[in-house]
Amino acid sequence: MSPLVLIAAAGVGGVMLARWGMREIQRINDELEKSRARVAERGRAHAVRQLRFDPETGTYRPVEHR
């Protein structure tokens, strides 16, 4: 084969590989963003519980909300 054909084929292959890589990177980033959003939503769903010192036991216990 002519060197020009080989260089052209390598160039086309390189472009195709780069486009495939960019699509994979975008797909992975989208999955990570969805996963981060789910984790953040779960974190917001759980309320932070307040603790109060219990002098009888010397430990901290959760505050009971009624």
Backbone atoms as SQL, in Angstrom:
CREATE TABLE atoms (id INTEGER PRIMARY KEY, chain TEXT, resi INTEGER, resn TEXT, atom TEXT, x REAL, y REAL, z REAL);
INSERT INTO atoms VALUES
  (1, 'A', 1, 'MET', 'N', 0.841, -1.182, 0.000),
  (2, 'A', 1, 'MET', 'CA', 0.000, 0.000, 0.000),
  (3, 'A', 1, 'MET', 'C', 0.879, 1.236, 0.000),
  (4, 'A', 2, 'SER', 'N', 0.294, 2.256, -0.473),
  (5, 'A', 2, 'SER', 'CA', 0.991, 3.529, -0.520),
  (6, 'A', 2, 'SER', 'C', 1.054, 4.123, 0.887),
  (7, 'A', 3, 'PRO', 'N', 2.148, 4.756, 1.249),
  (8, 'A', 3, 'PRO', 'CA', 2.239, 5.370, 2.581),
  (9, 'A', 3, 'PRO', 'C', 1.134, 6.402, 2.836),
  (10, 'A', 4, 'LEU', 'N', 0.702, 7.074, 1.785),
  (11, 'A', 4, 'LEU', 'CA', -0.354, 8.076, 1.946),
  (12, 'A', 4, 'LEU', 'C', -1.663, 7.411, 2.377),
  (13, 'A', 5, 'VAL', 'N', -1.976, 6.249, 1.839),
  (14, 'A', 5, 'VAL', 'CA', -3.198, 5.523, 2.214),
  (15, 'A', 5, 'VAL', 'C', -3.088, 5.059, 3.662),
  (16, 'A', 6, 'LEU', 'N', -1.927, 4.570, 4.054),
  (17, 'A', 6, 'LEU', 'CA', -1.732, 4.134, 5.435),
  (18, 'A', 6, 'LEU', 'C', -1.864, 5.297, 6.418),
  (19, 'A', 7, 'ILE', 'N', -1.294, 6.426, 6.072),
  (20, 'A', 7, 'ILE', 'CA', -1.394, 7.608, 6.939),
  (21, 'A', 7, 'ILE', 'C', -2.846, 8.067, 7.039),
  (22, 'A', 8, 'ALA', 'N', -3.575, 8.055, 5.924),
  (23, 'A', 8, 'ALA', 'CA', -4.979, 8.463, 5.927),
  (24, 'A', 8, 'ALA', 'C', -5.816, 7.488, 6.771),
  (25, 'A', 9, 'ALA', 'N', -5.548, 6.198, 6.625),
  (26, 'A', 9, 'ALA', 'CA', -6.291, 5.209, 7.403),
  (27, 'A', 9, 'ALA', 'C', -5.994, 5.361, 8.892),
  (28, 'A', 10, 'ALA', 'N', -4.731, 5.602, 9.230),
  (29, 'A', 10, 'ALA', 'CA', -4.372, 5.817, 10.630),
  (30, 'A', 10, 'ALA', 'C', -5.041, 7.078, 11.169),
  (31, 'A', 11, 'GLY', 'N', -5.127, 8.116, 10.373),
  (32, 'A', 11, 'GLY', 'CA', -5.786, 9.359, 10.798),
  (33, 'A', 11, 'GLY', 'C', -7.264, 9.151, 11.049),
  (34, 'A', 12, 'VAL', 'N', -7.926, 8.441, 10.126),
  (35, 'A', 12, 'VAL', 'CA', -9.360, 8.164, 10.294),
  (36, 'A', 12, 'VAL', 'C', -9.574, 7.296, 11.535),
  (37, 'A', 13, 'GLY', 'N', -8.731, 6.302, 11.725),
  (38, 'A', 13, 'GLY', 'CA', -8.840, 5.445, 12.899),
  (39, 'A', 13, 'GLY', 'C', -8.620, 6.229, 14.183),
  (40, 'A', 14, 'GLY', 'N', -7.665, 7.138, 14.160),
  (41, 'A', 14, 'GLY', 'CA', -7.401, 7.969, 15.333),
  (42, 'A', 14, 'GLY', 'C', -8.581, 8.859, 15.679),
  (43, 'A', 15, 'VAL', 'N', -9.194, 9.437, 14.666),
  (44, 'A', 15, 'VAL', 'CA', -10.364, 10.289, 14.899),
  (45, 'A', 15, 'VAL', 'C', -11.513, 9.465, 15.466),
  (46, 'A', 16, 'MET', 'N', -11.731, 8.271, 14.901),
  (47, 'A', 16, 'MET', 'CA', -12.810, 7.408, 15.401),
  (48, 'A', 16, 'MET', 'C', -12.551, 6.992, 16.843),
  (49, 'A', 17, 'LEU', 'N', -11.312, 6.670, 17.162),
  (50, 'A', 17, 'LEU', 'CA', -10.959, 6.295, 18.532),
  (51, 'A', 17, 'LEU', 'C', -11.156, 7.471, 19.490),
  (52, 'A', 18, 'ALA', 'N', -10.789, 8.666, 19.078),
  (53, 'A', 18, 'ALA', 'CA', -10.956, 9.850, 19.922),
  (54, 'A', 18, 'ALA', 'C', -12.442, 10.139, 20.174),
  (55, 'A', 19, 'ARG', 'N', -13.268, 10.010, 19.136),
  (56, 'A', 19, 'ARG', 'CA', -14.704, 10.255, 19.312),
  (57, 'A', 19, 'ARG', 'C', -15.320, 9.224, 20.245),
  (58, 'A', 20, 'TRP', 'N', -14.927, 7.951, 20.097),
  (59, 'A', 20, 'TRP', 'CA', -15.429, 6.901, 20.973),
  (60, 'A', 20, 'TRP', 'C', -15.014, 7.189, 22.416),
  (61, 'A', 21, 'GLY', 'N', -13.756, 7.589, 22.609),
  (62, 'A', 21, 'GLY', 'CA', -13.262, 7.906, 23.952),
  (63, 'A', 21, 'GLY', 'C', -14.021, 9.054, 24.582),
  (64, 'A', 22, 'MET', 'N', -14.303, 10.083, 23.821),
  (65, 'A', 22, 'MET', 'CA', -15.047, 11.228, 24.355),
  (66, 'A', 22, 'MET', 'C', -16.470, 10.828, 24.752),
  (67, 'A', 23, 'ARG', 'N', -17.110, 9.966, 23.940),
  (68, 'A', 23, 'ARG', 'CA', -18.462, 9.505, 24.295),
  (69, 'A', 23, 'ARG', 'C', -18.430, 8.676, 25.571),
  (70, 'A', 24, 'GLU', 'N', -17.426, 7.836, 25.726),
  (71, 'A', 24, 'GLU', 'CA', -17.303, 7.028, 26.949),
  (72, 'A', 24, 'GLU', 'C', -17.073, 7.913, 28.169),
  (73, 'A', 25, 'ILE', 'N', -16.217, 8.901, 28.027),
  (74, 'A', 25, 'ILE', 'CA', -15.952, 9.828, 29.133),
  (75, 'A', 25, 'ILE', 'C', -17.236, 10.545, 29.533),
  (76, 'A', 26, 'GLN', 'N', -18.013, 10.997, 28.544),
  (77, 'A', 26, 'GLN', 'CA', -19.267, 11.694, 28.837),
  (78, 'A', 26, 'GLN', 'C', -20.258, 10.757, 29.520),
  (79, 'A', 27, 'ARG', 'N', -20.343, 9.501, 29.053),
  (80, 'A', 27, 'ARG', 'CA', -21.258, 8.531, 29.647),
  (81, 'A', 27, 'ARG', 'C', -20.888, 8.252, 31.101),
  (82, 'A', 28, 'ILE', 'N', -19.607, 8.074, 31.360),
  (83, 'A', 28, 'ILE', 'CA', -19.153, 7.798, 32.715),
  (84, 'A', 28, 'ILE', 'C', -19.409, 8.998, 33.623),
  (85, 'A', 29, 'ASN', 'N', -19.134, 10.200, 33.143),
  (86, 'A', 29, 'ASN', 'CA', -19.393, 11.400, 33.941),
  (87, 'A', 29, 'ASN', 'C', -20.881, 11.557, 34.244),
  (88, 'A', 30, 'ASP', 'N', -21.746, 11.236, 33.284),
  (89, 'A', 30, 'ASP', 'CA', -23.190, 11.302, 33.534),
  (90, 'A', 30, 'ASP', 'C', -23.610, 10.311, 34.623),
  (91, 'A', 31, 'GLU', 'N', -23.067, 9.093, 34.560),
  (92, 'A', 31, 'GLU', 'CA', -23.382, 8.097, 35.588),
  (93, 'A', 31, 'GLU', 'C', -22.893, 8.556, 36.965),
  (94, 'A', 32, 'LEU', 'N', -21.688, 9.114, 37.016),
  (95, 'A', 32, 'LEU', 'CA', -21.162, 9.604, 38.292),
  (96, 'A', 32, 'LEU', 'C', -22.011, 10.737, 38.846),
  (97, 'A', 33, 'GLU', 'N', -22.461, 11.624, 37.985),
  (98, 'A', 33, 'GLU', 'CA', -23.287, 12.749, 38.434),
  (99, 'A', 33, 'GLU', 'C', -24.621, 12.256, 38.988),
  (100, 'A', 34, 'LYS', 'N', -25.222, 11.266, 38.327),
  (101, 'A', 34, 'LYS', 'CA', -26.478, 10.691, 38.826),
  (102, 'A', 34, 'LYS', 'C', -26.253, 10.029, 40.187),
  (103, 'A', 35, 'SER', 'N', -25.144, 9.323, 40.305),
  (104, 'A', 35, 'SER', 'CA', -24.836, 8.646, 41.560),
  (105, 'A', 35, 'SER', 'C', -24.602, 9.661, 42.677),
  (106, 'A', 36, 'ARG', 'N', -23.883, 10.737, 42.385),
  (107, 'A', 36, 'ARG', 'CA', -23.652, 11.784, 43.393),
  (108, 'A', 36, 'ARG', 'C', -24.965, 12.423, 43.811),
  (109, 'A', 37, 'ALA', 'N', -25.869, 12.636, 42.861),
  (110, 'A', 37, 'ALA', 'CA', -27.162, 13.245, 43.182),
  (111, 'A', 37, 'ALA', 'C', -27.967, 12.325, 44.100),
  (112, 'A', 38, 'ARG', 'N', -27.928, 11.008, 43.838),
  (113, 'A', 38, 'ARG', 'CA', -28.661, 10.070, 44.702),
  (114, 'A', 38, 'ARG', 'C', -28.084, 10.074, 46.112),
  (115, 'A', 39, 'VAL', 'N', -26.769, 10.097, 46.224),
  (116, 'A', 39, 'VAL', 'CA', -26.127, 10.099, 47.545),
  (117, 'A', 39, 'VAL', 'C', -26.463, 11.393, 48.280),
  (118, 'A', 40, 'ALA', 'N', -26.419, 12.511, 47.586),
  (119, 'A', 40, 'ALA', 'CA', -26.738, 13.795, 48.217),
  (120, 'A', 40, 'ALA', 'C', -28.199, 13.825, 48.672),
  (121, 'A', 41, 'GLU', 'N', -29.089, 13.263, 47.867),
  (122, 'A', 41, 'GLU', 'CA', -30.502, 13.243, 48.231),
  (123, 'A', 41, 'GLU', 'C', -30.725, 12.380, 49.469),
  (124, 'A', 42, 'ARG', 'N', -30.051, 11.246, 49.548),
  (125, 'A', 42, 'ARG', 'CA', -30.166, 10.397, 50.736),
  (126, 'A', 42, 'ARG', 'C', -29.634, 11.115, 51.966),
  (127, 'A', 43, 'GLY', 'N', -28.563, 11.875, 51.785),
  (128, 'A', 43, 'GLY', 'CA', -27.992, 12.611, 52.905),
  (129, 'A', 43, 'GLY', 'C', -28.937, 13.679, 53.418),
  (130, 'A', 44, 'ARG', 'N', -29.673, 14.323, 52.503),
  (131, 'A', 44, 'ARG', 'CA', -30.632, 15.342, 52.925),
  (132, 'A', 44, 'ARG', 'C', -31.853, 14.715, 53.579),
  (133, 'A', 45, 'ALA', 'N', -32.174, 13.494, 53.199),
  (134, 'A', 45, 'ALA', 'CA', -33.360, 12.841, 53.740),
  (135, 'A', 45, 'ALA', 'C', -33.174, 12.476, 55.212),
  (136, 'A', 46, 'HIS', 'N', -31.962, 12.202, 55.620),
  (137, 'A', 46, 'HIS', 'CA', -31.695, 11.842, 57.014),
  (138, 'A', 46, 'HIS', 'C', -31.389, 13.112, 57.806),
  (139, 'A', 47, 'ALA', 'N', -32.259, 13.401, 58.737),
  (140, 'A', 47, 'ALA', 'CA', -32.060, 14.593, 59.553),
  (141, 'A', 47, 'ALA', 'C', -30.924, 14.355, 60.541),
  (142, 'A', 48, 'VAL', 'N', -30.183, 15.399, 60.809),
  (143, 'A', 48, 'VAL', 'CA', -29.112, 15.313, 61.793),
  (144, 'A', 48, 'VAL', 'C', -29.759, 15.331, 63.172),
  (145, 'A', 49, 'ARG', 'N', -29.447, 14.344, 63.961),
  (146, 'A', 49, 'ARG', 'CA', -30.042, 14.252, 65.294),
  (147, 'A', 49, 'ARG', 'C', -29.179, 15.012, 66.286),
  (148, 'A', 50, 'GLN', 'N', -29.847, 15.723, 67.153),
  (149, 'A', 50, 'GLN', 'CA', -29.140, 16.456, 68.197),
  (150, 'A', 50, 'GLN', 'C', -28.872, 15.531, 69.379),
  (151, 'A', 51, 'LEU', 'N', -27.757, 15.777, 70.040),
  (152, 'A', 51, 'LEU', 'CA', -27.404, 14.988, 71.217),
  (153, 'A', 51, 'LEU', 'C', -27.436, 15.877, 72.451),
  (154, 'A', 52, 'ARG', 'N', -27.817, 15.282, 73.559),
  (155, 'A', 52, 'ARG', 'CA', -27.853, 15.997, 74.829),
  (156, 'A', 52, 'ARG', 'C', -27.106, 15.149, 75.852),
  (157, 'A', 53, 'PHE', 'N', -26.336, 15.807, 76.700),
  (158, 'A', 53, 'PHE', 'CA', -25.548, 15.104, 77.708),
  (159, 'A', 53, 'PHE', 'C', -26.467, 14.544, 78.774),
  (160, 'A', 54, 'ASP', 'N', -26.284, 13.276, 79.097),
  (161, 'A', 54, 'ASP', 'CA', -27.056, 12.606, 80.145),
  (162, 'A', 54, 'ASP', 'C', -26.146, 12.486, 81.364),
  (163, 'A', 55, 'PRO', 'N', -26.396, 13.308, 82.415),
  (164, 'A', 55, 'PRO', 'CA', -25.495, 13.294, 83.572),
  (165, 'A', 55, 'PRO', 'C', -25.533, 11.982, 84.358),
  (166, 'A', 56, 'GLU', 'N', -26.619, 11.234, 84.264),
  (167, 'A', 56, 'GLU', 'CA', -26.702, 9.968, 84.999),
  (168, 'A', 56, 'GLU', 'C', -25.725, 8.932, 84.461),
  (169, 'A', 57, 'THR', 'N', -25.610, 8.860, 83.136),
  (170, 'A', 57, 'THR', 'CA', -24.741, 7.850, 82.537),
  (171, 'A', 57, 'THR', 'C', -23.401, 8.435, 82.103),
  (172, 'A', 58, 'GLY', 'N', -23.335, 9.758, 81.963),
  (173, 'A', 58, 'GLY', 'CA', -22.104, 10.396, 81.510),
  (174, 'A', 58, 'GLY', 'C', -21.890, 10.290, 80.006),
  (175, 'A', 59, 'THR', 'N', -22.942, 9.994, 79.276),
  (176, 'A', 59, 'THR', 'CA', -22.828, 9.884, 77.821),
  (177, 'A', 59, 'THR', 'C', -23.808, 10.855, 77.157),
  (178, 'A', 60, 'TYR', 'N', -23.658, 10.986, 75.873),
  (179, 'A', 60, 'TYR', 'CA', -24.568, 11.813, 75.092),
  (180, 'A', 60, 'TYR', 'C', -25.646, 10.915, 74.486),
  (181, 'A', 61, 'ARG', 'N', -26.882, 11.381, 74.555),
  (182, 'A', 61, 'ARG', 'CA', -28.015, 10.616, 74.014),
  (183, 'A', 61, 'ARG', 'C', -28.780, 11.500, 73.031),
  (184, 'A', 62, 'PRO', 'N', -29.454, 10.863, 72.057),
  (185, 'A', 62, 'PRO', 'CA', -30.262, 11.641, 71.107),
  (186, 'A', 62, 'PRO', 'C', -31.416, 12.344, 71.815),
  (187, 'A', 63, 'VAL', 'N', -31.739, 13.532, 71.337),
  (188, 'A', 63, 'VAL', 'CA', -32.863, 14.297, 71.879),
  (189, 'A', 63, 'VAL', 'C', -34.132, 13.687, 71.291),
  (190, 'A', 64, 'GLU', 'N', -35.094, 13.423, 72.148),
  (191, 'A', 64, 'GLU', 'CA', -36.372, 12.880, 71.704),
  (192, 'A', 64, 'GLU', 'C', -37.277, 14.009, 71.293),
  (193, 'A', 65, 'HIS', 'N', -37.723, 13.994, 70.029),
  (194, 'A', 65, 'HIS', 'CA', -38.666, 15.002, 69.539),
  (195, 'A', 65, 'HIS', 'C', -40.050, 14.393, 69.512),
  (196, 'A', 66, 'ARG', 'N', -41.013, 15.113, 70.067),
  (197, 'A', 66, 'ARG', 'CA', -42.380, 14.589, 70.109),
  (198, 'A', 66, 'ARG', 'C', -43.310, 15.484, 69.396);
